[in-house]
Amino acid sequence: MHVPSVCCFALRPAAGGGGGGGSGIDPRLARLDIYEGQKLRVLGDPVVGVVGMAMTAEESIPSTGTMSLSGFATLRVETGSQPIILFGDADLQIDFDTSAAQGAVTRIFGGSSDSDIADYAGAIDLQSNAVGQDMPLNYAGALGGGGQTLGFVGEMTGVLLGNPVSAFAGGDLEAQVDHNGTAREGTIVIVLEEDGL
């Protein structure tokens, strides 16, 4: 699975600091560095010679117990020459006893390459009833920020990574997004690692 580089576009701090706490450095930009480091650990990058984690072998997928994972999501909405690109924290709790998973994408921020960074209110909920490889993960939620309203509803496919399992990556590269009442194409990708690693 290929995930576009997290730092693929320069986010401009919002006027007046935009959450920079008066220091001149927007803390949301520091989160991008954290996301990029996690992406390298989980998915790797052949350009710089970093090998990603292997898919979890079927025999290594637990049949009992629970697991909590956290990481990030990146979302892209095609609006023409200036797509909206968003980032946020993501979490997923997996219950192997019931083969169910649930989580959310929260603390979302971003914008287009010619706009200031904006925080987006709302969240995207994640849910699955079929834990395993090629795992279907439903997502749904509404976001609002920077003068935009976005609605996400769909299903991504994800994989468990590591032996033993210690990460998850999933995405929908053909997402349908409601953008201010207009249907747009988009993508949603999440990368997660087991908490405490």
Salt bridges, closest charged atoms under 4 A:
ASP26 OD2 - ARG28 NH2 2.66
GLU36 OE2 - LYS39 NZ 3.87
GLU78 OE2 - ARG76 NE 2.51
ASP89 OD1 - ARG31 NH2 3.27
ASP89 OD2 - ARG107 NH1 2.48
ASP116 OD1 - ARG12 NH2 3.46
ASP119 OD1 - ARG28 NH1 2.85
GLU193 OE1 - ARG41 NH2 2.75
